[in-house]
Amino acid sequence: MRHAVSVVACAGVSVCALGGAGCAGLKLQLVDASVRRPSNVAVYFTVDTRGGEPVADLTPQDFRIYEDGQPVSILESKQTILQEEVAAIHYTLLLVDMSGSVVDSGDMPTLIQAASSFADRVGPYQKVAVYTFDGSPPLTPLVGFGGNARAGVSALATRRPRDPSTNLNGGVIEGVRVLTQQMEHAPVPLRFGTLVVFTDGTDRAHRASPEDVARALDGAGFETYVIGVGQEVDRGQLSKIGRSGTFASQNRGDVQKGFDEIAARIEASSRRYYLLSYCSPSRAGQHDVDVEAVAHGSAGRLRYRFDANGFGPTCDPNQRPAFDVRHPRAVPPDRATPLASAPPPSHASPRAPPPAGSEPGWQPKR
């Protein structure tokens, strides 16, 4: 029995992604699809387990293509996985708290090392930018998207706050604006964003309210994570910002652990995307196509319908897909990879976040 997941339409393609109980184990989520002459068909999608864990490193041989229920030969279709850079781009904005309590804590070398290793791990998959906030209204850019993030992070060693207070709420709102603006000006039609915030406490400047933050995040089309480490960390408050995941600990020694866990999650999420291209043998009419992924003894499918009228020979599957630049797509946060639940502390309910100051770890997305 099949269950419809989503329906989109683009470039003459009517697309319907399906998740079937008979294909239990993998979930394929459609992002966008492209059809162009002579007979090119391309689909951009994610692959996760049914439990929400990303599935990475699949090869063209791990996918099977069916048109109207009949298998399409790999040799005939010349199916391949394209480099997603031809159609998609991923941005991460790392927003670092540089209020007085952070700068004067004595922990700056640890913070710099943790943020540097984060940039090294995420950088191969996403264009990383690093900005800072303190108690003043504006953000301070250290390095722009795709720049030398490690060098930018190293510059934190010589920075002093303009205002020693903590404008956490205002910083998050400005971070949403910066990341949204970057995504709007992306050179490719498929664009994705991630906002990562490091802080050692709570908002002290009161330049913006929690309601202001909620409104900004409601309109953001990307994932948000928070790393909170310090005596003033309140998991409940920070989780309202880190909607995709929150690492919270009152132990300042957990800075590296927090950055490592979020970097691992972003890296895994980045590698769950696939741009599969093939040459259709159809030459006219409407056709249903199933793309099936088979890995580690599990399988999953998505289905879409395309129009083959005017199709012909001489197809090159490496041709750039014709995604709609005028109507760019992004996976909304509720379709993003959910965080795996960390084992809760023994004194906390697994269905509720532990109180501030409890053992560090993830608060899964609800």
C-alpha positions as CSV (number, residue, x, y, z in Angstrom):
1,M,0.0,0.0,0.0
2,R,1.4,3.4,-1.0
3,H,1.0,6.7,0.9
4,A,1.4,10.0,-0.9
5,V,4.1,12.3,0.6
6,S,4.1,15.4,-1.5
7,V,3.2,16.8,-5.0
8,V,5.0,19.4,-6.9
9,A,5.1,20.6,-10.5
10,C,7.9,22.1,-12.4
11,A,9.2,22.4,-16.0
12,G,6.4,20.4,-17.4
13,V,6.7,17.6,-14.8
14,S,3.9,16.5,-12.6
15,V,5.7,14.9,-9.6
16,C,4.3,12.7,-6.8
17,A,6.7,11.2,-4.2
18,L,5.5,8.0,-2.6
19,G,6.6,6.2,0.5
20,G,5.4,2.6,0.7
21,A,4.9,0.3,3.6
22,G,6.2,-2.4,1.3
23,C,9.5,-0.5,1.0
24,A,9.9,-0.1,4.7
25,G,13.4,0.9,5.8
26,L,14.2,3.9,3.5
27,K,12.3,7.1,2.9
28,L,13.0,9.1,-0.3
29,Q,11.9,12.7,-0.1
30,L,11.5,14.6,-3.3
31,V,13.1,18.1,-3.5
32,D,12.6,18.9,-7.2
33,A,12.6,17.3,-10.7
34,S,13.6,18.3,-14.2
35,V,12.8,17.1,-17.7
36,R,14.4,18.5,-20.9
37,R,15.0,17.4,-24.4
38,P,16.3,15.2,-26.0
39,S,15.2,12.8,-23.2
40,N,16.8,13.9,-20.0
41,V,15.1,13.2,-16.7
42,A,16.7,14.3,-13.4
43,V,15.4,14.1,-9.8
44,Y,16.8,15.7,-6.7
45,F,15.9,14.0,-3.4
46,T,17.0,12.9,0.0
47,V,17.4,9.4,1.4
48,D,16.9,8.6,5.1
49,T,16.0,5.6,7.1
50,R,12.5,5.4,8.5
51,G,14.0,6.4,11.8
52,G,15.2,9.7,10.3
53,E,18.9,8.9,10.0
54,P,20.6,10.2,6.7
55,V,21.7,7.6,4.2
56,A,25.0,8.6,2.5
57,D,27.4,7.3,-0.1
58,L,24.9,5.6,-2.4
59,T,26.1,4.9,-6.0
60,P,24.1,4.8,-9.3
61,Q,24.0,1.0,-8.9
62,D,22.0,1.4,-5.6
63,F,19.1,2.9,-7.5
64,R,16.6,1.2,-9.8
65,I,14.4,3.1,-12.3
66,Y,11.0,1.9,-13.5
67,E,8.8,3.5,-16.1
68,D,5.1,2.5,-16.0
69,G,6.1,-0.4,-13.7
70,Q,8.7,-1.8,-16.1
71,P,12.5,-1.7,-15.2
72,V,14.6,0.6,-17.2
73,S,18.0,-0.9,-18.1
74,I,21.0,0.9,-16.5
75,L,22.8,0.5,-19.9
76,E,19.9,2.0,-21.8
77,S,19.2,4.8,-19.4
78,K,22.9,5.6,-18.6
79,Q,21.8,6.6,-15.1
80,T,24.3,8.6,-13.1
81,I,24.5,10.7,-10.0
82,L,25.5,14.3,-10.9
83,Q,27.5,16.6,-8.7
84,E,24.8,18.5,-6.9
85,E,26.7,21.8,-7.3
86,V,25.3,22.1,-10.8
87,A,21.8,22.8,-9.3
88,A,22.0,23.1,-5.5
89,I,23.9,25.0,-2.9
90,H,24.1,24.7,0.9
91,Y,24.9,27.6,3.3
92,T,25.8,27.5,7.0
93,L,26.0,30.6,9.1
94,L,27.9,30.1,12.4
95,L,26.9,32.8,14.9
96,V,29.3,33.1,17.8
97,D,28.6,34.8,21.1
98,M,31.4,37.3,21.9
99,S,29.8,38.9,24.9
100,G,32.0,39.8,27.9
101,S,31.3,36.6,29.7
102,V,32.6,34.6,26.8
103,V,35.7,36.7,26.0
104,D,36.8,37.0,29.6
105,S,36.0,33.4,30.6
106,G,39.5,32.1,29.8
107,D,37.9,29.5,27.4
108,M,38.6,31.4,24.2
109,P,41.3,28.9,23.0
110,T,38.9,26.0,23.5
111,L,36.1,27.9,21.7
112,I,38.4,28.8,18.8
113,Q,39.6,25.2,18.4
114,A,36.0,23.8,18.6
115,A,34.7,26.3,16.0
116,S,37.7,25.7,13.7
117,S,37.1,21.9,13.7
118,F,33.4,22.6,13.0
119,A,34.3,24.7,10.0
120,D,36.7,22.0,8.8
121,R,34.1,19.3,9.0
122,V,31.2,21.2,7.5
123,G,33.2,23.2,4.9
124,P,33.5,20.4,2.3
125,Y,29.7,20.2,2.1
126,Q,28.5,23.7,2.8
127,K,29.6,27.3,2.3
128,V,30.3,28.4,5.8
129,A,30.2,32.0,7.1
130,V,31.2,33.2,10.6
131,Y,29.6,36.2,12.3
132,T,29.7,37.3,15.9
133,F,27.3,39.1,18.3
134,D,27.7,40.8,21.7
135,G,25.5,43.3,23.4
136,S,25.3,45.8,20.5
137,P,22.6,45.7,17.8
138,P,24.6,44.7,14.7
139,L,26.4,41.5,13.9
140,T,30.1,41.5,13.1
141,P,31.1,39.5,10.0
142,L,34.4,37.6,10.3
143,V,34.3,35.7,7.1
144,G,31.7,35.5,4.3
145,F,30.0,32.4,2.9
146,G,32.6,30.1,1.3
147,G,35.6,32.1,2.6
148,N,38.4,30.8,4.8
149,A,36.3,30.0,7.9
150,R,39.3,28.7,9.9
151,A,41.1,32.0,9.4
152,G,38.0,33.9,10.4
153,V,37.6,31.8,13.6
154,S,41.2,32.3,14.5
155,A,40.6,36.1,14.4
156,L,38.3,35.7,17.5
157,A,41.5,35.6,19.6
158,T,42.0,39.3,19.1
159,R,38.4,40.5,19.2
160,R,36.8,42.4,22.1
161,P,33.1,43.1,22.5
162,R,31.8,46.6,21.6
163,D,29.2,46.0,24.3
164,P,29.8,43.3,26.9
165,S,26.1,42.4,27.3
166,T,24.4,39.5,25.3
167,N,22.1,40.5,22.5
168,L,21.2,36.8,21.8
169,N,17.6,37.5,20.5
170,G,18.7,40.4,18.3
171,G,21.6,38.4,17.0
172,V,19.5,35.5,16.0
173,I,17.0,37.8,14.2
174,E,19.9,39.4,12.3
175,G,21.4,36.0,11.6
176,V,18.1,34.9,10.0
177,R,18.1,38.0,7.9
178,V,21.7,37.5,6.7
179,L,21.2,33.8,5.8
180,T,17.9,34.5,4.1
181,Q,19.4,37.3,2.0
182,Q,22.3,35.0,1.0
183,M,19.9,32.2,-0.1
184,E,17.8,34.7,-2.1
185,H,20.9,35.7,-4.1
186,A,22.2,32.1,-4.7
187,P,23.3,31.5,-8.2
188,V,21.5,28.1,-8.5
189,P,17.8,27.2,-8.2
190,L,18.0,24.8,-5.2
191,R,19.3,26.5,-2.1
192,F,19.4,25.3,1.6
193,G,20.5,27.0,4.8
194,T,21.5,26.2,8.3
195,L,21.9,28.6,11.2
196,V,24.1,27.5,14.1
197,V,24.3,29.7,17.2
198,F,26.9,29.4,20.0
199,T,26.2,31.1,23.3
200,D,27.1,30.8,27.0
201,G,23.8,31.9,28.4
202,T,20.7,33.9,27.8
203,D,19.6,37.2,26.3
204,R,20.6,40.1,28.6
205,A,20.3,43.1,26.3
206,H,16.5,42.8,25.8
207,R,16.8,44.5,22.4
208,A,14.4,42.0,21.0
209,S,11.8,39.8,22.6
210,P,11.4,36.0,22.4
211,E,8.2,36.6,20.4
212,D,10.3,38.6,17.9
213,V,12.7,35.7,17.6
214,A,9.8,33.2,17.1
215,R,8.3,35.3,14.3
216,A,11.7,35.5,12.6
217,L,12.2,31.7,12.8
218,D,8.7,31.0,11.7
219,G,9.5,32.7,8.4
220,A,12.9,31.1,8.0
221,G,13.1,28.3,5.5
222,F,16.1,26.5,7.0
223,E,17.3,24.5,10.0
224,T,18.5,26.1,13.2
225,Y,20.7,24.6,15.9
226,V,22.0,26.0,19.2
227,I,25.1,25.1,21.2
228,G,24.7,26.4,24.7
229,V,27.5,26.0,27.2
230,G,27.8,27.9,30.5
231,Q,26.3,28.4,34.0
232,E,23.4,30.4,32.6
233,V,22.4,28.0,30.0
234,D,18.6,27.2,30.0
235,R,17.8,24.3,27.7
236,G,14.1,25.2,27.5
237,Q,14.8,28.7,26.3
238,L,17.5,27.8,23.9
239,S,15.4,25.0,22.3
240,K,13.0,27.7,21.1
241,I,15.9,28.9,18.9
242,G,17.4,25.6,18.1
243,R,14.4,24.1,16.5
244,S,16.3,21.4,14.7
245,G,18.4,20.6,17.7
246,T,19.9,22.0,20.9
247,F,23.1,21.0,22.8
248,A,23.0,22.4,26.3
249,S,25.4,22.0,29.2
250,Q,26.5,24.0,32.2
251,N,29.9,22.4,32.0
252,R,32.1,24.8,30.1
253,G,34.4,21.8,29.2
254,D,31.7,20.6,26.8
255,V,32.2,23.2,24.1
256,Q,34.1,20.9,21.8
257,K,31.5,18.1,22.3
258,G,28.7,20.5,21.4
259,F,30.4,21.7,18.2
260,D,31.3,18.1,17.2
261,E,27.8,16.8,17.6
262,I,26.2,19.5,15.5
263,A,28.9,19.3,12.9
264,A,28.3,15.5,12.6
265,R,24.6,16.1,12.2
266,I,25.1,18.8,9.5
267,E,27.7,16.7,7.6
268,A,25.3,13.6,7.6
269,S,22.4,15.8,6.5
270,S,24.4,17.2,3.6
271,R,25.3,13.8,2.3
272,R,21.7,12.5,2.2
273,Y,21.0,14.5,-1.0
274,Y,21.2,12.9,-4.5
275,L,20.8,14.3,-8.0
276,L,20.0,11.3,-10.1
277,S,19.9,11.7,-13.9
278,Y,19.0,9.3,-16.7
279,C,18.0,9.1,-20.3
280,S,14.4,8.0,-20.7
281,P,13.6,5.4,-23.4
282,S,10.1,6.9,-23.8
283,R,9.4,9.1,-26.9
284,A,5.9,10.4,-26.3
285,G,3.0,10.5,-23.8
286,Q,2.7,10.8,-20.0
287,H,4.6,8.3,-17.9
288,D,4.9,7.3,-14.3
289,V,8.5,6.8,-13.1
290,D,9.5,5.0,-9.8
291,V,13.0,5.7,-8.4
292,E,13.9,3.0,-5.9
293,A,16.9,3.1,-3.5
294,V,18.2,-0.2,-2.2
295,A,20.8,-0.2,0.6
296,H,21.8,-2.3,3.6
297,G,18.9,-4.6,3.0
298,S,16.3,-1.8,3.0
299,A,14.5,-0.1,0.2
300,G,12.3,3.0,-0.5
301,R,10.7,4.7,-3.5
302,L,9.5,7.9,-4.9
303,R,7.3,8.3,-7.9
304,Y,6.8,11.2,-10.4
305,R,5.0,11.7,-13.7
306,F,6.6,13.3,-16.7
307,D,5.7,14.3,-20.3
308,A,7.9,12.6,-23.0
309,N,6.3,14.3,-26.0
310,G,9.1,15.4,-28.3
311,F,11.7,13.1,-26.8
312,G,14.3,11.6,-29.1
313,P,17.9,10.1,-29.2
314,T,21.4,11.5,-28.4
315,C,20.6,12.1,-24.7
316,D,23.6,12.9,-22.4
317,P,22.7,12.2,-18.8
318,N,25.5,14.6,-17.7
319,Q,23.6,17.5,-19.2
320,R,22.7,20.2,-16.6
321,P,19.1,19.7,-15.3
322,A,16.6,22.4,-16.2
323,F,15.4,23.3,-12.7
324,D,13.2,26.4,-12.5
325,V,15.5,29.3,-11.5
326,R,12.5,31.7,-11.2
327,H,10.9,29.5,-8.6
328,P,13.7,28.1,-6.4
329,R,13.0,25.3,-4.0
330,A,14.3,24.4,-0.6
331,V,13.3,21.7,1.8
332,P,11.3,23.3,4.7
333,P,12.5,22.6,8.2
334,D,9.8,20.1,8.9
335,R,11.2,17.9,6.2
336,A,14.8,18.2,7.4
337,T,16.6,15.3,9.0
338,P,15.3,15.0,12.6
339,L,17.8,14.6,15.3
340,A,18.2,11.2,16.8
341,S,17.2,11.2,20.4
342,A,20.1,11.0,22.8
343,P,19.7,8.7,25.9
344,P,18.0,10.9,28.5
345,P,19.6,11.3,32.0
346,S,18.3,8.7,34.4
347,H,16.3,11.3,36.4
348,A,14.6,12.9,33.3
349,S,11.6,11.8,31.3
350,P,12.5,10.7,27.8
351,R,9.5,12.8,26.5
352,A,10.5,16.0,28.2
353,P,13.7,18.1,28.1
354,P,15.8,17.8,31.3
355,P,16.0,20.9,33.5
356,A,18.8,23.4,33.1
357,G,22.1,22.1,34.4
358,S,21.4,18.5,33.8
359,E,23.6,16.2,31.7
360,P,24.6,17.7,28.3
361,G,23.2,16.3,25.1
362,W,20.6,16.7,22.3
363,Q,17.1,17.8,22.7
364,P,15.4,16.1,19.7
365,K,13.1,18.0,17.5
366,R,9.5,17.5,18.5
